[in-house]
Amino acid sequence: MNGTPLENAVVRLLRERPFYGHFILNLRREQRQMEGKEAGVTVRNGIPVLTVDPAPFAALMPPQQQALLEHLVKHLLHLHPLRRKGRNQHDWDVSCDLAINPGIANLPANALLPQQYDTADGLAAEEYYQQLFHPFDTGNLDGSGFGDAEKSERGAEGEGRSSDFATTLDSHELWHDADSTPLALAEETIRAITRESLRGSDGETPAELQSVVDALLRPSPLPWRQILRQFVANAGRTGRRSSWMREHRRFEHMTPGIRKRRRLNLLVGIDVSDSTNSAGLREAFAQELLHIARGRDSAITVLYANSRIQRILTFSGAPGIVERYDGGGFTDLRPVFDYAKSMQPLPAAVIYLTDGIGPTPEAMEFPTLWVLTVAGEKPAPWGVELRMEI
């Protein structure tokens, strides 16, 4: 194979562990140097991201590269980066590794395992966390302050239970980026990637992932309005730590670090094919957009489109938008995104109401929410999927 070490590792996964390989392919990938870690994952402003440090990753043996990628996929499936809030960071990080490492073959030698802490395999991260985390005991100042003094020196390399000196297999520093993403929105994004991965692997779920995948695809009912509002709230953030696409230079008009409230510019595409031409569907969607517009200073551009843009409307909270428009015919989803690139200022996000049938751009730099009909299909591997049921 002539690709990069990451590309070659993904190819091997596609051949040997297809679900994992397809999952990695659905993540945004970036390269940068990380202190002492080969790779890491996070959810950055609603978008799952895989970060790899090329040189250390290449130094791993091929089976270890694959094991590390499987480890990262499991972190996302369990939503570990999103569930750290309010917990001791170090102990939560260790607990998450203990929860997913058993059963992964060919892990590097420094991987944390439950037997290093005299505890059983197969527990959830929260259960390991309860065993590892002890509030500071002011009556015993010997040792680390987190557990028995005589065990504090043993750490992960010995048989003690203390996690004080343990280090995780991957970079969990990246998990700070996940703090700005609501858990429900992240769950919806990971659920969409899981569906794509199952389609790519002919529906075959690895045995060790069966329960978590089943739970993810059989969630408790979550109102579509909540997901839509959370997506828009994330798109409307400004500043270096909260911009959807801070790595893209074309967003330089958003000055990094500024917390000032700005007008939210959204582009809404509405597929005028028969599948979305329902008065109830359009009305519910319109009412939610109006609710969002009234909640803050916003400008929303609505495009009615099939194979081309049929009509353009702009509003900022006034009633009477997203009306019925009969279009029919062939659907091409690309014109809406071409229009987005021509807008000044550029939209913070694109929201597209569609059945998902039609060609799309190969990639898109705008945060995109696919608002699909009940029988619709996500048309591209990028973007967040939301199924609208009324």
TORBAPA-32920 format. One record per residue (C-alpha): residue number from 1; residue in one letter; x, y, z. Coordinates in pm, 1 decimal. Layout:
# TORBAPA-32920
PT, NUM, A, X, Y, Z
...
END
This chain:
# TORBAPA-32920
PT, 1, M, 0.0, 0.0, 0.0
PT, 2, N, 131.4, 342.3, -95.9
PT, 3, G, -84.3, 569.9, 119.3
PT, 4, T, -3.4, 732.9, 451.7
PT, 5, P, 18.8, 511.0, 761.7
PT, 6, L, -331.1, 625.7, 864.0
PT, 7, E, -475.4, 554.4, 519.4
PT, 8, N, -312.1, 210.5, 514.5
PT, 9, A, -444.7, 132.2, 862.7
PT, 10, V, -797.5, 228.7, 756.1
PT, 11, V, -769.3, 8.4, 445.9
PT, 12, R, -670.2, -285.5, 665.7
PT, 13, L, -965.6, -215.2, 894.7
PT, 14, L, -1203.3, -199.9, 598.9
PT, 15, R, -1080.7, -542.5, 497.1
PT, 16, E, -1061.9, -705.0, 840.8
PT, 17, R, -1296.1, -499.1, 1063.8
PT, 18, P, -1520.6, -312.2, 817.7
PT, 19, F, -1746.9, -139.9, 1071.1
PT, 20, Y, -1448.2, 28.8, 1235.3
PT, 21, G, -1300.4, 123.2, 898.8
PT, 22, H, -1620.5, 286.7, 775.4
PT, 23, F, -1663.2, 466.8, 1106.3
PT, 24, I, -1317.0, 623.5, 1074.8
PT, 25, L, -1393.1, 725.7, 715.9
PT, 26, N, -1696.3, 921.2, 839.0
PT, 27, L, -1490.6, 1131.8, 1080.7
PT, 28, R, -1327.3, 1461.4, 999.3
PT, 29, R, -953.4, 1392.8, 1000.1
PT, 30, E, -669.6, 1629.6, 1084.5
PT, 31, Q, -297.8, 1602.8, 1151.5
PT, 32, R, -98.8, 1785.8, 1417.2
PT, 33, Q, 169.9, 1725.3, 1675.2
PT, 34, M, 54.3, 1604.0, 2015.5
PT, 35, E, 265.6, 1568.5, 2326.6
PT, 36, G, 343.9, 1199.5, 2362.9
PT, 37, K, 27.0, 1069.2, 2196.0
PT, 38, E, -26.4, 917.8, 1854.2
PT, 39, A, -393.3, 1010.6, 1807.4
PT, 40, G, -714.7, 1124.6, 1969.2
PT, 41, V, -1082.0, 1192.6, 1899.4
PT, 42, T, -1328.1, 1455.2, 2011.4
PT, 43, V, -1655.6, 1620.8, 1911.5
PT, 44, R, -1575.5, 1977.1, 1813.7
PT, 45, N, -1880.7, 2200.9, 1792.3
PT, 46, G, -2100.2, 1908.7, 1692.8
PT, 47, I, -1854.4, 1747.7, 1449.0
PT, 48, P, -1660.7, 1428.5, 1540.2
PT, 49, V, -1290.4, 1478.8, 1467.8
PT, 50, L, -1000.5, 1232.0, 1449.1
PT, 51, T, -658.0, 1390.3, 1512.7
PT, 52, V, -337.2, 1201.3, 1430.6
PT, 53, D, 26.3, 1289.3, 1496.6
PT, 54, P, 180.5, 1132.7, 1181.8
PT, 55, A, 530.3, 1043.8, 1307.5
PT, 56, P, 437.6, 868.5, 1635.5
PT, 57, F, 144.3, 695.0, 1465.1
PT, 58, A, 373.6, 564.8, 1190.4
PT, 59, A, 613.8, 430.2, 1456.2
PT, 60, L, 347.2, 189.7, 1586.0
PT, 61, M, 332.7, -160.7, 1443.2
PT, 62, P, 40.2, -202.3, 1196.8
PT, 63, P, -166.6, -419.1, 1437.4
PT, 64, Q, -118.1, -155.2, 1708.6
PT, 65, Q, -233.4, 118.4, 1469.9
PT, 66, Q, -554.3, -73.4, 1406.0
PT, 67, A, -604.8, -138.8, 1776.8
PT, 68, L, -563.3, 232.4, 1852.2
PT, 69, L, -823.1, 324.6, 1587.9
PT, 70, E, -1066.5, 69.9, 1734.0
PT, 71, H, -1003.7, 225.8, 2075.9
PT, 72, L, -1089.5, 572.3, 1940.9
PT, 73, V, -1409.2, 451.5, 1773.8
PT, 74, K, -1524.0, 301.9, 2103.9
PT, 75, H, -1467.7, 631.8, 2285.3
PT, 76, L, -1704.7, 803.8, 2041.2
PT, 77, L, -1966.6, 528.6, 2046.1
PT, 78, H, -1978.0, 554.7, 2425.4
PT, 79, L, -1980.7, 937.5, 2406.3
PT, 80, H, -1695.8, 946.3, 2657.6
PT, 81, P, -1572.4, 1299.1, 2566.3
PT, 82, L, -1922.2, 1437.6, 2632.2
PT, 83, R, -1974.2, 1267.5, 2968.5
PT, 84, R, -1671.0, 1409.9, 3154.0
PT, 85, K, -1836.4, 1734.2, 3265.5
PT, 86, G, -1847.6, 1773.5, 3643.8
PT, 87, R, -1608.4, 1483.8, 3708.3
PT, 88, N, -1243.9, 1461.8, 3808.4
PT, 89, Q, -1081.3, 1480.6, 3467.1
PT, 90, H, -790.7, 1242.3, 3523.2
PT, 91, D, -991.6, 967.0, 3691.1
PT, 92, W, -1266.7, 990.6, 3429.9
PT, 93, D, -1009.7, 963.6, 3150.4
PT, 94, V, -858.6, 652.4, 3306.4
PT, 95, S, -1202.6, 500.8, 3370.5
PT, 96, C, -1299.9, 542.7, 3005.1
PT, 97, D, -988.4, 355.6, 2889.6
PT, 98, L, -1054.5, 76.6, 3139.1
PT, 99, A, -1409.2, 41.6, 3006.5
PT, 100, I, -1311.6, -10.3, 2641.4
PT, 101, N, -963.8, -168.2, 2631.7
PT, 102, P, -1055.4, -526.3, 2731.3
PT, 103, G, -1124.7, -724.0, 2416.7
PT, 104, I, -916.2, -507.4, 2182.7
PT, 105, A, -636.2, -720.4, 2042.2
PT, 106, N, -280.1, -590.7, 1985.1
PT, 107, L, -305.3, -284.5, 2207.1
PT, 108, P, 25.9, -104.6, 2277.6
PT, 109, A, 202.8, -209.2, 2598.2
PT, 110, N, 101.3, 106.3, 2785.4
PT, 111, A, -272.6, 39.1, 2751.4
PT, 112, L, -462.5, 50.3, 3080.8
PT, 113, L, -650.1, -266.9, 3183.2
PT, 114, P, -884.6, -339.3, 3476.2
PT, 115, Q, -660.7, -608.6, 3629.0
PT, 116, Q, -400.9, -338.1, 3693.6
PT, 117, Y, -652.7, -196.1, 3942.2
PT, 118, D, -774.2, -523.4, 4092.3
PT, 119, T, -1113.6, -479.6, 3932.6
PT, 120, A, -1327.6, -676.4, 3688.6
PT, 121, D, -1362.6, -643.9, 3312.7
PT, 122, G, -1685.0, -534.1, 3151.1
PT, 123, L, -1786.0, -240.3, 3369.9
PT, 124, A, -1905.1, 95.3, 3240.8
PT, 125, A, -1683.3, 400.8, 3272.5
PT, 126, E, -1907.3, 536.9, 3549.6
PT, 127, E, -1857.6, 215.8, 3752.3
PT, 128, Y, -1480.0, 232.0, 3721.4
PT, 129, Y, -1493.4, 599.8, 3809.3
PT, 130, Q, -1678.2, 526.3, 4134.4
PT, 131, Q, -1399.4, 287.1, 4229.8
PT, 132, L, -1113.4, 517.7, 4134.3
PT, 133, F, -1236.5, 856.3, 4252.0
PT, 134, H, -1220.0, 932.7, 4624.0
PT, 135, P, -1287.6, 1283.7, 4759.7
PT, 136, F, -988.0, 1434.1, 4934.5
PT, 137, D, -956.9, 1307.6, 5291.5
PT, 138, T, -829.7, 1592.1, 5511.5
PT, 139, G, -763.1, 1344.7, 5792.6
PT, 140, N, -496.5, 1164.3, 5591.0
PT, 141, L, -241.7, 1387.5, 5418.8
PT, 142, D, -2.8, 1101.6, 5338.5
PT, 143, G, 28.3, 989.4, 4978.1
PT, 144, S, -164.6, 1146.8, 4695.2
PT, 145, G, -482.3, 1239.3, 4878.4
PT, 146, F, -682.2, 1011.2, 4647.5
PT, 147, G, -688.0, 672.7, 4817.3
PT, 148, D, -451.6, 476.1, 5040.7
PT, 149, A, -105.2, 621.7, 5087.6
PT, 150, E, 67.9, 284.0, 5063.9
PT, 151, K, -89.4, 225.9, 4720.8
PT, 152, S, -37.1, 566.3, 4569.1
PT, 153, E, 305.3, 477.1, 4429.9
PT, 154, R, 188.6, 165.8, 4247.7
PT, 155, G, -33.7, 328.3, 3986.2
PT, 156, A, -124.5, 151.3, 3665.2
PT, 157, E, 207.1, -31.1, 3642.2
PT, 158, G, 155.9, -215.2, 3971.9
PT, 159, E, -128.8, -394.2, 4136.6
PT, 160, G, -269.3, -93.2, 4321.7
PT, 161, R, -600.7, 76.5, 4258.8
PT, 162, S, -477.2, 435.9, 4240.3
PT, 163, S, -493.5, 604.9, 3901.3
PT, 164, D, -279.8, 899.7, 4000.3
PT, 165, F, 11.7, 824.5, 3768.2
PT, 166, A, -172.2, 646.6, 3489.8
PT, 167, T, -181.0, 786.2, 3137.5
PT, 168, T, -440.5, 713.8, 2873.1
PT, 169, L, -361.7, 544.6, 2544.1
PT, 170, D, -483.3, 835.8, 2332.7
PT, 171, S, -495.8, 1212.1, 2381.8
PT, 172, H, -785.5, 1313.4, 2605.2
PT, 173, E, -677.3, 1677.1, 2607.0
PT, 174, L, -880.4, 1705.2, 2287.2
PT, 175, W, -1193.0, 1626.8, 2489.1
PT, 176, H, -1205.0, 1986.2, 2612.7
PT, 177, D, -1335.0, 2074.2, 2265.0
PT, 178, A, -1645.8, 1865.2, 2332.8
PT, 179, D, -1762.3, 2088.3, 2618.8
PT, 180, S, -1945.3, 2324.6, 2381.2
PT, 181, T, -2155.7, 2051.2, 2219.2
PT, 182, P, -2484.4, 1945.0, 2386.3
PT, 183, L, -2493.1, 1574.0, 2459.7
PT, 184, A, -2814.8, 1521.6, 2260.8
PT, 185, L, -2667.5, 1680.3, 1947.7
PT, 186, A, -2347.3, 1475.9, 1976.6
PT, 187, E, -2552.1, 1159.9, 2023.2
PT, 188, E, -2752.1, 1233.7, 1709.0
PT, 189, T, -2429.5, 1288.6, 1512.8
PT, 190, I, -2269.9, 964.3, 1635.6
PT, 191, R, -2595.7, 781.5, 1565.7
PT, 192, A, -2585.4, 902.9, 1204.4
PT, 193, I, -2222.6, 790.4, 1163.2
PT, 194, T, -2313.0, 452.6, 1312.5
PT, 195, R, -2590.6, 407.0, 1056.5
PT, 196, E, -2349.4, 497.8, 774.9
PT, 197, S, -2092.1, 252.7, 910.2
PT, 198, L, -2347.9, -26.3, 924.1
PT, 199, R, -2453.6, 44.5, 566.3
PT, 200, G, -2091.6, 35.4, 454.6
PT, 201, S, -2023.9, -291.9, 635.6
PT, 202, D, -2341.5, -464.6, 507.1
PT, 203, G, -2509.9, -435.2, 845.4
PT, 204, E, -2248.5, -639.8, 1030.4
PT, 205, T, -2187.8, -517.2, 1384.2
PT, 206, P, -1878.9, -646.6, 1569.6
PT, 207, A, -1990.4, -869.8, 1855.6
PT, 208, E, -1820.4, -652.9, 2118.2
PT, 209, L, -2015.4, -347.7, 1995.0
PT, 210, Q, -2356.8, -509.0, 1959.4
PT, 211, S, -2506.2, -379.3, 2283.8
PT, 212, V, -2378.8, -21.3, 2252.1
PT, 213, V, -2484.0, 0.9, 1885.3
PT, 214, D, -2828.8, -140.6, 1964.2
PT, 215, A, -2873.2, 112.3, 2245.0
PT, 216, L, -2755.7, 397.3, 2024.6
PT, 217, L, -2993.4, 308.1, 1742.8
PT, 218, R, -3282.9, 253.4, 1983.5
PT, 219, P, -3273.9, 578.5, 2177.7
PT, 220, S, -3544.3, 723.9, 2395.3
PT, 221, P, -3762.8, 961.0, 2191.9
PT, 222, L, -3594.8, 1298.7, 2147.4
PT, 223, P, -3796.3, 1587.4, 2000.3
PT, 224, W, -3660.0, 1691.9, 1661.8
PT, 225, R, -3712.7, 2053.6, 1764.3
PT, 226, Q, -3457.5, 2014.2, 2042.6
PT, 227, I, -3191.1, 1887.5, 1802.3
PT, 228, L, -3264.9, 2168.4, 1555.1
PT, 229, R, -3235.7, 2434.3, 1826.8
PT, 230, Q, -2911.5, 2288.6, 1958.6
PT, 231, F, -2763.6, 2276.2, 1609.9
PT, 232, V, -2850.6, 2641.5, 1548.7
PT, 233, A, -2719.7, 2742.2, 1891.1
PT, 234, N, -2384.2, 2582.5, 1811.4
PT, 235, A, -2374.7, 2739.7, 1466.5
PT, 236, G, -2438.1, 3082.3, 1618.2
PT, 237, R, -2140.1, 3081.5, 1849.9
PT, 238, T, -1845.3, 3305.2, 1763.3
PT, 239, G, -1486.9, 3310.5, 1880.8
PT, 240, R, -1182.6, 3088.3, 1858.7
PT, 241, R, -1311.9, 2824.6, 2101.2
PT, 242, S, -1663.2, 2799.7, 1967.7
PT, 243, S, -1652.2, 2863.0, 1592.7
PT, 244, W, -1783.9, 2569.2, 1389.5
PT, 245, M, -1494.2, 2585.1, 1144.7
PT, 246, R, -1216.2, 2779.7, 1308.2
PT, 247, E, -952.6, 2595.9, 1103.2
PT, 248, H, -1091.8, 2733.8, 774.4
PT, 249, R, -940.4, 3066.0, 670.1
PT, 250, R, -1248.5, 3182.5, 489.0
PT, 251, F, -1412.6, 3230.9, 827.9
PT, 252, E, -1157.9, 3499.4, 926.0
PT, 253, H, -1434.2, 3761.2, 931.6
PT, 254, M, -1525.3, 3604.8, 1268.7
PT, 255, T, -1253.3, 3751.3, 1490.7
PT, 256, P, -1108.7, 3478.5, 1718.1
PT, 257, G, -1172.9, 3523.9, 2086.2
PT, 258, I, -1454.8, 3777.8, 2056.5
PT, 259, R, -1764.4, 3685.7, 2255.3
PT, 260, K, -1976.1, 3964.9, 2110.4
PT, 261, R, -2326.6, 3863.0, 2004.5
PT, 262, R, -2355.9, 3884.4, 1626.7
PT, 263, R, -2630.2, 3841.3, 1376.0
PT, 264, L, -2685.4, 3475.6, 1298.5
PT, 265, N, -2694.7, 3411.3, 923.7
PT, 266, L, -2853.1, 3079.3, 825.0
PT, 267, L, -2922.7, 2930.3, 483.5
PT, 268, V, -3223.4, 2699.0, 465.9
PT, 269, G, -3275.6, 2475.2, 165.0
PT, 270, I, -3617.0, 2321.0, 99.6
PT, 271, D, -3645.2, 2032.8, -142.7
PT, 272, V, -3963.5, 2092.6, -343.6
PT, 273, S, -3998.3, 1730.3, -453.7
PT, 274, D, -4321.0, 1546.7, -371.8
PT, 275, S, -4171.0, 1379.2, -63.3
PT, 276, T, -4143.7, 1708.8, 127.8
PT, 277, N, -4444.2, 1880.3, -25.8
PT, 278, S, -4661.1, 1827.5, 280.6
PT, 279, A, -4843.5, 2118.1, 442.5
PT, 280, G, -4800.5, 1971.0, 791.7
PT, 281, L, -4429.5, 1906.9, 745.0
PT, 282, R, -4359.9, 2251.2, 600.2
PT, 283, E, -4571.6, 2427.4, 862.5
PT, 284, A, -4399.7, 2254.5, 1155.7
PT, 285, F, -4058.5, 2331.1, 1006.8
PT, 286, A, -4156.0, 2693.1, 942.5
PT, 287, Q, -4284.5, 2746.5, 1295.9
PT, 288, E, -3960.8, 2617.9, 1442.9
PT, 289, L, -3752.0, 2845.7, 1219.8
PT, 290, L, -3965.3, 3140.4, 1328.9
PT, 291, H, -3911.1, 3046.9, 1691.9
PT, 292, I, -3535.2, 3042.9, 1634.0
PT, 293, A, -3542.3, 3374.3, 1445.9
PT, 294, R, -3738.1, 3551.1, 1719.1
PT, 295, G, -3502.0, 3424.3, 1986.5
PT, 296, R, -3204.2, 3627.1, 1863.3
PT, 297, D, -3082.6, 3868.3, 1598.7
PT, 298, S, -3087.3, 3652.4, 1288.4
PT, 299, A, -3121.6, 3657.7, 912.6
PT, 300, I, -3251.8, 3342.2, 747.1
PT, 301, T, -3240.8, 3288.8, 371.6
PT, 302, V, -3475.7, 3021.6, 239.0
PT, 303, L, -3412.6, 2856.0, -96.3
PT, 304, Y, -3677.1, 2643.8, -267.2
PT, 305, A, -3496.4, 2407.4, -502.2
PT, 306, N, -3519.0, 2092.4, -708.2
PT, 307, S, -3260.8, 2063.4, -987.2
PT, 308, R, -3212.4, 2439.5, -957.4
PT, 309, I, -3313.3, 2717.6, -721.1
PT, 310, Q, -3676.7, 2805.0, -784.7
PT, 311, R, -3736.8, 3080.0, -531.9
PT, 312, I, -3545.0, 3281.1, -269.2
PT, 313, L, -3698.2, 3433.2, 45.2
PT, 314, T, -3529.8, 3617.2, 332.0
PT, 315, F, -3674.5, 3685.1, 675.6
PT, 316, S, -3564.4, 3780.8, 1024.4
PT, 317, G, -3857.3, 3682.7, 1242.7
PT, 318, A, -4157.7, 3799.3, 1040.7
PT, 319, P, -4437.1, 3544.8, 992.9
PT, 320, G, -4537.6, 3388.4, 667.0
PT, 321, I, -4231.9, 3196.9, 551.5
PT, 322, V, -4169.4, 2844.4, 425.7
PT, 323, E, -4490.7, 2839.9, 232.3
PT, 324, R, -4611.3, 2561.4, 6.0
PT, 325, Y, -4429.5, 2556.7, -325.6
PT, 326, D, -4496.8, 2288.2, -586.5
PT, 327, G, -4184.2, 2195.2, -774.3
PT, 328, G, -4151.0, 1824.3, -841.1
PT, 329, G, -3910.1, 1689.2, -1097.5
PT, 330, F, -3547.0, 1585.9, -1062.4
PT, 331, T, -3368.8, 1687.4, -740.4
PT, 332, D, -3008.6, 1809.7, -731.5
PT, 333, L, -2892.4, 1910.3, -382.9
PT, 334, R, -2579.1, 2091.9, -503.5
PT, 335, P, -2723.2, 2432.0, -610.2
PT, 336, V, -2809.7, 2525.4, -250.4
PT, 337, F, -2447.2, 2475.4, -143.8
PT, 338, D, -2319.8, 2665.0, -447.7
PT, 339, Y, -2542.6, 2953.0, -340.9
PT, 340, A, -2406.2, 2930.1, 15.4
PT, 341, K, -2051.2, 2987.2, -110.9
PT, 342, S, -2161.6, 3305.1, -288.1
PT, 343, M, -2327.8, 3464.8, 15.3
PT, 344, Q, -2175.4, 3764.8, 193.3
PT, 345, P, -2136.7, 3722.4, 479.1
PT, 346, L, -2107.0, 3346.7, 455.4
PT, 347, P, -2378.5, 3153.8, 639.2
PT, 348, A, -2297.7, 3011.0, 981.2
PT, 349, A, -2470.2, 2687.6, 877.3
PT, 350, V, -2688.8, 2522.9, 613.6
PT, 351, I, -3014.1, 2347.9, 708.4
PT, 352, Y, -3168.2, 2135.9, 432.1
PT, 353, L, -3519.8, 1989.0, 446.8
PT, 354, T, -3514.7, 1698.6, 199.9
PT, 355, D, -3572.4, 1330.2, 141.1
PT, 356, G, -3200.1, 1304.6, 67.0
PT, 357, I, -3237.5, 1172.8, -287.5
PT, 358, G, -3007.9, 1362.2, -522.0
PT, 359, P, -2639.5, 1439.3, -585.3
PT, 360, T, -2442.5, 1641.3, -330.9
PT, 361, P, -2097.7, 1804.4, -323.2
PT, 362, E, -1820.3, 1559.3, -235.5
PT, 363, A, -1730.7, 1767.1, 70.4
PT, 364, M, -1865.1, 2075.5, 241.0
PT, 365, E, -1702.9, 2322.2, 479.7
PT, 366, F, -2030.4, 2465.2, 611.0
PT, 367, P, -2188.9, 2296.9, 914.4
PT, 368, T, -2486.9, 2116.8, 760.7
PT, 369, L, -2800.8, 1974.5, 917.1
PT, 370, W, -2990.8, 1730.1, 694.8
PT, 371, V, -3353.6, 1750.5, 810.6
PT, 372, L, -3485.6, 1430.7, 654.9
PT, 373, T, -3836.1, 1304.9, 600.2
PT, 374, V, -3934.1, 984.9, 782.1
PT, 375, A, -3845.1, 766.6, 481.6
PT, 376, G, -3553.5, 985.3, 370.9
PT, 377, E, -3187.9, 885.0, 345.5
PT, 378, K, -2883.6, 1088.0, 439.9
PT, 379, P, -2738.3, 1185.3, 101.1
PT, 380, A, -2374.7, 1247.6, 203.7
PT, 381, P, -2129.3, 1119.8, 466.5
PT, 382, W, -2081.8, 1473.5, 599.7
PT, 383, G, -2330.7, 1676.2, 799.1
PT, 384, V, -2562.5, 1593.6, 1089.7
PT, 385, E, -2873.2, 1384.4, 1027.6
PT, 386, L, -3209.0, 1469.1, 1185.2
PT, 387, R, -3524.4, 1275.2, 1105.2
PT, 388, M, -3833.7, 1493.9, 1125.1
PT, 389, E, -4146.1, 1317.9, 1246.1
PT, 390, I, -4470.9, 1509.8, 1299.0
END
